[in-house]
Each structure stands twice: as structure tokens, then as C-alpha cells.
Amino acid sequence: MEPPTSSRLNSRKRRKDGSGPNGATELDGIPPKMSRRSLGLREPAPFSDEVEIDYSKPYIRVTYEEAMRGTPLDRPVRVYADGIFDLFHSGHARALMQAKNLFPNTYLIVGVCSDELTHNFKGFTVMNENERYDAVQHCRYVDEVVRNAPWTLTPEFLAEHRIDFVAHDDIPYSSAGSDDVYKHIKEAGMFAPTQRTEGISTSDIITRIVRDYDVYARRNLQRGYTAKELNVSFINEKKYHLQERVDKVKKRVKDVEEKSKEFVQKVEEKSIDLIQKWEEKSREFIGNFLEMFGPEGALKHMLKEGKGRMLQAISPKQSPSSSPTHDRSPSPSFRWPFSTKTPPSSPANHSRNESAVTYDISEDEED
């Protein structure tokens, strides 16, 4: 079997040069995936009393240098990590991940203390021992779980489980009348330190719950839990219900305020648009008014043209002197009847003049 590194290099080369799925060619098949050696990656880790150990082989610990160089696949480095693991969180998972990756070939055994030991040496837990066992079982880095793990590791316990190294953070853990329960492990050269994850711990989570107790109690009452289940008194129960109603009213008022703000904002936006349109229309109206009625507007030109046409109609222009003159017949003279003077008449009018006697009125006669 090729080492994993060469397998990765070959697969990268096939992805780069090939044209098939995942970079493989027609002549080059897709390499099978490596099988997982750890049961914890596919199913919960087994308990230690469910795992068979071959005690026929002698128990010989590996040194730190041998463990770092890498051991055969059939002889992994057996690392032990213990704890309470109450309210299993990411800090626990990160510590177990570090323990799993201490050496190239590691078999991680995790010990979980029982409720009796924990309550005696540390205090009351939120989760019971069965819940804590189950939580650790389902961590992907764990290969084996030891139930009812001892508070202080004895040589007999280390030999029974054939432990090579014990992983824990390097901070002295004072308990059970000792300044550091891992002191003898460190002196024996079996201690492998890990790093704590800052900002999260079981105590921090409990502190948050205690700090926001009223919030969580009200939430669980709203979800259907009884006051007896939450250990809430009758007065506090009524107080929480009243606070819940007050919060609902506040939320409604807040929703109404937000909606009114949105409405006012929309009205303001529309009013601004209307004002802008009104200003544009007013400018357009004023411009049209000035074009029509201004000093040089169209109305003035229209009035000038109309006035000129009226003057031309009233007093038309005289004919030029060079134009030909037409002979006009003299206007007939007015005569008084019984006048003795007769104007010269044409032969054509002689017959008419005979039937009527006319008198020519002169200026002298008028006087």
C-alpha cells in the first residue's frame, strides 16, 4: 500500500492532466478512498468494557521520540484523556482533537468520571453520567470511552488500559487534597500537554444561565413547562406571565411605531417629489408667461402686427404719381327747376331736356 502522501500527489496529477471526472482519464481509473481505521468516525465510540484486549502480549510503553516518529499501524500510541465533560461544548471537542493529533498514529481513550465522584470532588452537574458518557461517545476524535473513570490515575489503571501518555492542559489541577493530580504523571514522563480554549467552559455556560435565569424561565413557561418543573414559585410564575404580556404590548407598540415611521417616511418622500414637480411646473409656467407677456413677448409682436394692419386698412397708401390717370366724367350739375340758363347739352340729351326745364344754380344766384 502506498503512503498517503504519494496517493495525494498522484491524484493531483490526474486531476490536472486528465479530462474525465475528478481529473481521471479513460485509461486511468478513479482511485478508491482510504478506509477509516477509527470506529468513532462512523458510529459511536465503544466503551472500554466492550473492547477485547489481547493481554498475551506484554505491555511495553513507547517513548516520546518513538511516538513522534510514528508507530506501526497495529501498534498505535494509546493516549488517555479524562474529564467531567458536563454540557459538552466546543472547548471539550478541541481538547480531544489536540489529544488525537499528538502523534501520527494515535488511539484516543477518554475517561468520564461518574456522578458520585464528580459531586464529591467538584460539585453538582447539569447532565447526569449517562448523558455525559453518550456525549463523549459521539465525538469524532474518540476511539474508546472509559465509564466511571478514577479521579486520580493509579499505575494499575494505566497498566490495565495499556496507556502510553496522558493528555491534559498544563495548568495544575488541584483537587482531592493535591496541588496537582497529574504531578506523578508528569514526573513519570507520561504527560502530553494540550491547550485550553479561551472564552468557553462549562462554568461560563452555567454563569450565563444563572445571569439570564428570568429570561430562560419565562421562555420555558411559554413553551409549556410547568412552574413545578422549573422550580418556580407561584408569585414568580404570575410575575413572569405579567412580564410576558407587558413585553407583547411593548412589541406591538414598537411595531406600530416602526410602521408609523415608515408611513411618515413614505409621505415625506412623496411630498418631496410633489414639491419638486410643483417647482418644475411653476418654472415652466413662469417661462411660458414671460414668453407670451414679457417685454419682448409674442403678444407684443402680435399687437404690433395687428395695429399695422388696422392702420393700413384705415389709410391705404396713395398711388404713385407715375401711375396713369383715367378720365372721369364730370359729376352732373344740380339745377333748380325753372332755371333760364341751360347748360350745353349733347344731342343725345336734347330730347330729355326739352321735357323738363332746369335751372343752373350758381353762386351768385344762391346769394
Salt bridges, closest charged atoms under 4 A:
ASP28 OD2 - ARG14 NE 3.39
ASP49 OD2 - ARG147 NH2 2.79
ASP115 OD1 - ARG132 NH2 2.59
ASP134 OD1 - HIS138 ND1 3.66
ASP143 OD2 - LYS100 NZ 2.60
ASP164 OD2 - ARG75 NH1 3.07
ASP169 OD2 - HIS168 ND1 3.32
ASP169 OD2 - ARG196 NH1 3.63
ASP170 OD1 - LYS186 NZ 3.44
ASP180 OD2 - LYS186 NZ 2.95
ASP212 OD2 - ARG211 NH2 3.53
GLU237 OE2 - HIS241 NE2 3.78
GLU244 OE1 - ARG218 NH2 3.61
ASP247 OD2 - ARG218 NH2 1.97
GLU279 OE1 - ARG283 NH2 3.83
GLU354 OE2 - HIS350 NE2 2.61
ASP360 OD2 - ARG335 NH1 3.90
